Amino acid sequence: MPILPSNKKSNSPHSLEARMRSTFASARTECAHLVEEVEVHINSAQTTLARIKEQHEADRADLSARLQANEEKIHALCAEYPSLLDDLIRQRIQNVDTMKAMAHASDMEMRKSRKRLMEKAKTRLDDARERHKLAMDASDLVKHYKALVLAL
């Protein structure tokens, strides 16, 4: 922040020029400090980025080596125990076939059950219609009987 002379109001060109020089000098000093701080910050950021990049490359190379080693181990195990894998595959196929058969049987049972349910519902509906028809016929008979009794 520039240091300003006292608050005396002097309008002389010499005092105005001195104030201007001191203001410019303090601004130059402040700018020089800011430039140095920015340069330090940029250098620090570049150093950090370079370190991160190196670490990333090292991690990537390490991961690649681990993956290759694991792949080799898997291939070695597969080559060492082919009969175990064949048995496992047969067991999986048998399990899948069993589950398919169970699902098919369950589907058939569901269809049969649904058919029985529909037949029972139809029978009950027919019985209910028959009872309703009988009730209506009985009601008509009672009305007819009342009409005959009143007619006598």
Secondary structure by P-SEA (a helix, b strand, c coil): ccccccccccccaaaaaaaaaaaaaaaaaaaaaaaaaaaaaaaaaaaaaaaaaaaaaaaaaaaaaaaaaaaaaaaaaaaacaaaaaaaaaaaaaaaaaaaaaaaaaaaaaaaaaaaaaaaaaaaaaaaaaaaaaaaaaaaaaaaaaaaaaac
